[in-house]
Amino acid sequence: MTSSKRSNTSDHPHFAPLPSLFRICVAMGSTLDLGKLLRLILRLTMKELRAQQGSILLFDKTSDQLKMLASRGLPRSVTEKGYIPRKGSIAEWVISNDKPLLLNDVRGGGGFTSIARARPIRSALCVPLRGHGKVIGTININRTVRGPFTDQNLDTLTILATQAAVSIENARLHEERVNAERMATIGRTVAVISHGTKNVLTCLKGGVGIMEIAWNKKDWATARQGLELVKRSTDQIAYLVHDMLNYSKERTPERVWVDLPKLVGDLFASVSELARTAKVRLAKRIETASCSISADPILFHHALLNLVTNAIEAIRESSPQGGEVEVVAERAGADSPMVRKCLRGAHGQFDLIHVRDTGAGIPPQRLATLFQPFASSKGAKGTGLGLAVTQKIAREHGGDMVVESLVGQGTTFTMILPVIPPAPKEQQPAPTSPPQAPPTEGR
């Protein structure tokens, strides 16, 4: 067996940088997904060095093992374990000495148990991965055919390992940041849901108390008032859960042809009492081309209902004299300024469903965070999920949401949906019994 242990490529004048090294280093920076990154590094490195086997091992402090997070060409008996025992391995030597290692003419494993188990290997390279001044693992490349590796191959792998370690550390930091943000979001979600549920339960208990008192006095009119309060409270909980599920689940809309004038008419009927108490006039203007749109009827109805109830609430809160909410639908091409604004490179036809209100408008500083979950401006009255869910539904249909608002003049929310005909078996009228109006969800 012959071996070569090297630590500084600048000592070797024969080394000439390969043009492909630059392309490989650029490719390493193309993803922050750690799993994808490790597989990419290994595949490109093995291709460059014409190797038949390879692995990337990262040191795990918890188990004190070298976890095999990427591998190619190795026996299943090795990869199934998911780790390499450190004692007696080539990787352990490289980590302990912080030096790259080249082994040629390997017979009987060359004194390394990891080589002995992975035979037949004719030539092996192992280079340390250094991150933040310490060795975090190794990259290991083997040849089972062709000639032995050269010193230049070792230099090439050392350069690749340097860039790979930087990319791995960046991916790890990104993963940690994402996990931290996820935990923060979970905490914020629990707090908002707990607060909202507590308020609803207070109303629910109040309704039950009213009913008990009225029942004892045989006051059925008051009992009915208590019952209505209980019903509203249970509806609020139901819609809170529904919005949470809609926001958390990824789904493919089940498209059918939806009769838009009828759906809007049914929707207006379900919010008529809310509109009456807010002194809001409901209006619709639907172009002939948009009378039938391709959408998931349940998801689309829920999204449109969120927008209409928000619009009514916006007028109720800002205009004691009332106002108007109008639903307008039109069809436009991909060259429409509104379509180009949010769907770059789009083509085909689009249905634009506008919900306009004559409320007080939305301050410019709030527009940037309007569709973020839990960004409600209604305090205890809203969950802050309504607009986030509505935007998500539009995007699941291949479209998006646009908002235009002027303070003192009102707001227009526009749902943009691509015209994608449903499958032939689904070309049938949409269900005609939409759910009841939800509690107000808020902007």
TAPE-V505251 format. One record per pair of residues at least 24 apart in sequence whose ideal C-beta (glycine too) atoms are under 10 Angstrom apart, sorted by the first residue. I is the first residue (numbers start at 1). GAP is how many residues later the second one is. Records with the same first field share a line. If there is no record, write none. Layout:
I->GAP + GAP
This chain:
1->102 + 103 + 104 + 105 + 106 + 107 + 108 + 109 + 110 + 114
2->100 + 101 + 102 + 103 + 104 + 108 + 121 + 146
3->98 + 99 + 100 + 101 + 102 + 103 + 107 + 108 + 121
4->96 + 97 + 98 + 99 + 100 + 121 + 145 + 146 + 147 + 150
5->88 + 89 + 92 + 94 + 95 + 96 + 97 + 98 + 149
6->93 + 94 + 95 + 96 + 121 + 145 + 148 + 149 + 152
7->90 + 91 + 92 + 93 + 121 + 151
8->91 + 147 + 150
9->91 + 142 + 143 + 145 + 146 + 147 + 149 + 150 + 153
10->145
11->144
12->139 + 140 + 142 + 143
14->136 + 137 + 138 + 141
15->136 + 137 + 139 + 140 + 141 + 143 + 144
16->136 + 139
17->138 + 139 + 142
18->30 + 134 + 138 + 141
20->24 + 27 + 28 + 136
21->27 + 135 + 138 + 139 + 142
23->25
24->24 + 132 + 135 + 136 + 139 + 140
25->134 + 135 + 137 + 138 + 139 + 141 + 142
26->137
27->136 + 140
28->132 + 135 + 136 + 138 + 139 + 140 + 142 + 143
29->134 + 137 + 138 + 141
30->137
31->136 + 140 + 143
32->135 + 138 + 139 + 140 + 141 + 142 + 143 + 145 + 146
33->138 + 141 + 142
34->24 + 35 + 36 + 133 + 134 + 136 + 137 + 138 + 140 + 141
35->34 + 35 + 136 + 140
36->34 + 135
37->32 + 33 + 127 + 130 + 131 + 133 + 134 + 135 + 137
38->30 + 31 + 32 + 33 + 99 + 101 + 126 + 129 + 130 + 133
39->30 + 31 + 32 + 33
40->30 + 124 + 127
41->29 + 88 + 98 + 119 + 120 + 122 + 123 + 124 + 126 + 127
42->27 + 28 + 29 + 30 + 31 + 97 + 98 + 99 + 122
43->27 + 29
44->116 + 120
45->27 + 80 + 82 + 94 + 96 + 111 + 112 + 115 + 116 + 119
46->26 + 27 + 93 + 95 + 96 + 97
48->93 + 105 + 108 + 109 + 112
49->76 + 92 + 93 + 94 + 100 + 101 + 104 + 105 + 107 + 108 + 111
50->91 + 93 + 95 + 96 + 97 + 99 + 103
51->72 + 73 + 74 + 89 + 90 + 91 + 92 + 93 + 94 + 95 + 98 + 102 + 106
52->69 + 70 + 89 + 90 + 91 + 92 + 93 + 94
53->25 + 65 + 68 + 71 + 87 + 88 + 89 + 90 + 91
54->71 + 85 + 86 + 87 + 88
55->24 + 29 + 36 + 59 + 63 + 71 + 82 + 83 + 84 + 85 + 86 + 87
56->73 + 81 + 82 + 83 + 84 + 105 + 108 + 112
57->26 + 27 + 29 + 32 + 33 + 34 + 35 + 37 + 38 + 57 + 69 + 72 + 79 + 80 + 81 + 82 + 83
58->71 + 73 + 78 + 79 + 80 + 110 + 114
59->27 + 32 + 36 + 70 + 75 + 76 + 77 + 78 + 79
60->77
66->25 + 26 + 29 + 48 + 71 + 72 + 74
67->70
68->69 + 72
69->68 + 99
70->69
71->69
72->69
73->45 + 68 + 69 + 71
74->43 + 44 + 66 + 68
75->42 + 43 + 44
77->40 + 41
78->36 + 39 + 40
84->29 + 30 + 33 + 34 + 54 + 56
85->28 + 29 + 32
86->28
87->26 + 27
88->24 + 25 + 26 + 27 + 28 + 29
89->24 + 25 + 26 + 28 + 37 + 49 + 51
90->24 + 25 + 28 + 34 + 35 + 36 + 48 + 50 + 52
91->35 + 37 + 44 + 46 + 47 + 48 + 49
92->34 + 46
93->33 + 45
94->31 + 32 + 33 + 34 + 35 + 41 + 43 + 44 + 45 + 46
95->31 + 33 + 34 + 39 + 40 + 41 + 42 + 43
96->32 + 39
97->31 + 38
98->30 + 32 + 36 + 37
99->27 + 28 + 29 + 36 + 59
100->25 + 26 + 27 + 28 + 38 + 39 + 54 + 55 + 57 + 58 + 61
101->24 + 25 + 26 + 27 + 37 + 39 + 53
102->24 + 25 + 39 + 46 + 47 + 48 + 49 + 51 + 52 + 53 + 55
103->39 + 45 + 46
104->39 + 43 + 44 + 45 + 46
105->43
106->36 + 37 + 42
114->26
115->25 + 27
118->24 + 26
119->25
120->24 + 25
122->24 + 25 + 26 + 27
123->24 + 25 + 26 + 27 + 30
124->24 + 25
125->24 + 25 + 28 + 29 + 31 + 32 + 33 + 36
126->28 + 31 + 35
127->27 + 28 + 29 + 30 + 31 + 32 + 33 + 34 + 35 + 37 + 38
128->30 + 33 + 34 + 37
129->32 + 33 + 35 + 36 + 37 + 39 + 40
130->31 + 32 + 34 + 35 + 36 + 39
131->33 + 34 + 35 + 36 + 37 + 38 + 39 + 41
132->33 + 34 + 37
135->30
136->29 + 32 + 33 + 36
137->24 + 27 + 28 + 31
139->25 + 26 + 29
185->188 + 189
188->185 + 186 + 196
189->55 + 58 + 59 + 184 + 185 + 195 + 196
191->183
192->48 + 181 + 182 + 184 + 190 + 191 + 192 + 193
193->47 + 48 + 51 + 181 + 190 + 192
195->184 + 185 + 188
196->40 + 41 + 44 + 178 + 180 + 184 + 185 + 186 + 187 + 188 + 189
197->39 + 40 + 43 + 44 + 186
198->182
199->34 + 37 + 180 + 181 + 182
200->32 + 33 + 34 + 35 + 36 + 37 + 40 + 180 + 239
201->32 + 35 + 36
202->31 + 178
203->26 + 27 + 29 + 30 + 31 + 33
204->25 + 26 + 27 + 28 + 29 + 30 + 32 + 33
205->24 + 25 + 28
206->24 + 27
207->24 + 25 + 26 + 27
208->25
231->205
232->207
233->206
235->200 + 201 + 202 + 203 + 204
236->145 + 147 + 202 + 203 + 204 + 205
237->202
238->197 + 198 + 200 + 201
239->63 + 66 + 67 + 144 + 146 + 147 + 196 + 197 + 198 + 199 + 200 + 201 + 202
240->143 + 145 + 198 + 199 + 201
242->60 + 143 + 147 + 193 + 196
243->59 + 63 + 130 + 140 + 141 + 142 + 143 + 145 + 146 + 147 + 149 + 195 + 198
244->129 + 139 + 141 + 145
245->144
246->52 + 53 + 56 + 57 + 60 + 139 + 142 + 143 + 144 + 146 + 147 + 150
247->126 + 136 + 138 + 139 + 141 + 142 + 144 + 145 + 146
248->125 + 141 + 144
249->143 + 147
250->142 + 146
251->45 + 48 + 141 + 142 + 145
252->44 + 144 + 145
253->41 + 42 + 43 + 44 + 45 + 46 + 47 + 140 + 143 + 144 + 145 + 164 + 167 + 169
254->41 + 42 + 43 + 44 + 45 + 168 + 169 + 172
255->38 + 39 + 40 + 41 + 42 + 44 + 45 + 142 + 162 + 165 + 166 + 167 + 168 + 171 + 172 + 175
256->36 + 37 + 38 + 39 + 40 + 41 + 44 + 166 + 167 + 170 + 171 + 172 + 173 + 174 + 175
257->34 + 35 + 36 + 37 + 38 + 40 + 164 + 165 + 169 + 170 + 171 + 172 + 173
258->33 + 34 + 35 + 36 + 37 + 38 + 39 + 42 + 43 + 93 + 164 + 171 + 172 + 173
259->32 + 33 + 34 + 38 + 170 + 171 + 173
260->24 + 26 + 27 + 30 + 31 + 32 + 33 + 35 + 40 + 44 + 67 + 69 + 91 + 93 + 170
261->25 + 29 + 30 + 31 + 66 + 68
262->29 + 167 + 168 + 170 + 172
263->30 + 32 + 34 + 37 + 38 + 41 + 42 + 64 + 167 + 168 + 169 + 171
264->37 + 40 + 44 + 63 + 65 + 89
266->35 + 39 + 165 + 166 + 167 + 168
267->34 + 37 + 38 + 40 + 41 + 42 + 60 + 167 + 170
268->40 + 57 + 59 + 169
269->165 + 168
270->31 + 35 + 38 + 39 + 164 + 165 + 166 + 167 + 168
271->34 + 37 + 38 + 40 + 41 + 54 + 165 + 166 + 167
272->165
273->164
274->34 + 35 + 38 + 39 + 42 + 163 + 165 + 166
275->33 + 34 + 36 + 37 + 40 + 41 + 47 + 49 + 50 + 162
276->36 + 46
277->35 + 39 + 45
278->33 + 34 + 35 + 36 + 37 + 38 + 39 + 41 + 42 + 44 + 45 + 47
279->33 + 36 + 37 + 40 + 41 + 42 + 43 + 44 + 45
280->28 + 31 + 32 + 33 + 34 + 35 + 36 + 39 + 42 + 43 + 44 + 45 + 77 + 78 + 79
281->34 + 41 + 42 + 43 + 44 + 45 + 77
282->26 + 29 + 30 + 42 + 43 + 44 + 45
283->41 + 42 + 43 + 44 + 45 + 73
284->41 + 42 + 43 + 44 + 45
285->41 + 42 + 43 + 44 + 45 + 69 + 71
286->41 + 42 + 43 + 44 + 67
287->41 + 42 + 43 + 44 + 45 + 64 + 65
288->41 + 42 + 43
289->40 + 41 + 42 + 43 + 60 + 62 + 130
290->38 + 39 + 40 + 41 + 42 + 59 + 60 + 61 + 62 + 63 + 127 + 129
291->38 + 40
292->59 + 127 + 137 + 138
293->36 + 38 + 58 + 60 + 104 + 124 + 126 + 127 + 137
294->57 + 103 + 123 + 124 + 125 + 126 + 127 + 128 + 132 + 133
295->56 + 58 + 98 + 99 + 102 + 104 + 120 + 122 + 125 + 127 + 135
296->97 + 100 + 101 + 126 + 134
297->132 + 133 + 134 + 135 + 137
298->95 + 132 + 133 + 136 + 137
299->90 + 91 + 93 + 94 + 95 + 97 + 98
300->53 + 93 + 94 + 97 + 115 + 117 + 130 + 134
301->92 + 129 + 130 + 133 + 134
302->84 + 87 + 88 + 91 + 132 + 133 + 136
303->50 + 52 + 83 + 84 + 86 + 87 + 88 + 89 + 90 + 91 + 93 + 94 + 98 + 110 + 112 + 114
304->49 + 51 + 86 + 89 + 109 + 111 + 130
305->81 + 85 + 129 + 130 + 131 + 132 + 133 + 136
306->49 + 79 + 80 + 81 + 82 + 83 + 84 + 85 + 87 + 107 + 131 + 132 + 134 + 135 + 136 + 137
307->46 + 47 + 48 + 49 + 50 + 79 + 80 + 83 + 94 + 104 + 105 + 106 + 107 + 108 + 134 + 136
308->47 + 49 + 105 + 129
309->46 + 77 + 128 + 129 + 130 + 131 + 132 + 133
310->45 + 47 + 49 + 68 + 72 + 76 + 77 + 80 + 101 + 103 + 130 + 131 + 132 + 133
311->44 + 45 + 46 + 47 + 48 + 99 + 100 + 101 + 102 + 132
312->45 + 47 + 125 + 128
313->44 + 46 + 65 + 68 + 69 + 126 + 127 + 128 + 129 + 130
314->43 + 44 + 45 + 46 + 47 + 48 + 63 + 91 + 96 + 97 + 126 + 128 + 129
315->42 + 43 + 44 + 45 + 95
316->43 + 124
317->42 + 43 + 60 + 61 + 64 + 123 + 125
318->39 + 40 + 41 + 42 + 43 + 90 + 92
319->38 + 39 + 40 + 41 + 91
322->36
323->34 + 35 + 36 + 37 + 87
324->32 + 33 + 34 + 35 + 86
325->30 + 31 + 32 + 33 + 34 + 85
326->28 + 29 + 30 + 31 + 32 + 84 + 86
327->26 + 27 + 28 + 29
328->24 + 25 + 26 + 27 + 28 + 84 + 86
329->24 + 25 + 86
330->24 + 84
331->88
332->84 + 87
334->84
336->80
338->62 + 64 + 66 + 76 + 78
339->60 + 61 + 63 + 75 + 77 + 79
341->59 + 61 + 63 + 73 + 75
342->52 + 53 + 57 + 58 + 59 + 60 + 72 + 74
343->55 + 56 + 57 + 59 + 73 + 75
346->52 + 53 + 54 + 70 + 72
347->71
348->50 + 70 + 71 + 72
349->68 + 69 + 70 + 71
350->48 + 49 + 50 + 66 + 67 + 68 + 69 + 70
351->46 + 48 + 64 + 65 + 66 + 67 + 68
352->47 + 50 + 62 + 63 + 64 + 65
353->41 + 46 + 60 + 61 + 62 + 63 + 64
354->48 + 50 + 58 + 59 + 60 + 61 + 62
355->35 + 56 + 57 + 58 + 59 + 60
356->48 + 54 + 55 + 56 + 57 + 58
357->48 + 53 + 54 + 55 + 56
358->51 + 52 + 53
359->46 + 49 + 50 + 51 + 52 + 84
360->45 + 46 + 47 + 48 + 49 + 50 + 51
361->43 + 44 + 45 + 46 + 47 + 48 + 49 + 50
362->41 + 42 + 43 + 44 + 45 + 48 + 49 + 81
363->42 + 44
364->41 + 42 + 43
366->39 + 77
367->36 + 37 + 38 + 44
370->31 + 33 + 35 + 41 + 43 + 73
371->29 + 30 + 32 + 72
375->67 + 68
376->64 + 65 + 66 + 67
377->65 + 66
378->62 + 63 + 64 + 65
379->63
381->58 + 59 + 60 + 61
382->57 + 58 + 59 + 60 + 61
383->55 + 56 + 57 + 58 + 59
384->57 + 58 + 59
385->56 + 57
386->52 + 53 + 54 + 55 + 56 + 57
387->26 + 54 + 55 + 56
388->53
389->52
390->25 + 51
391->24
393->24
403->40
405->38
411->32
413->30
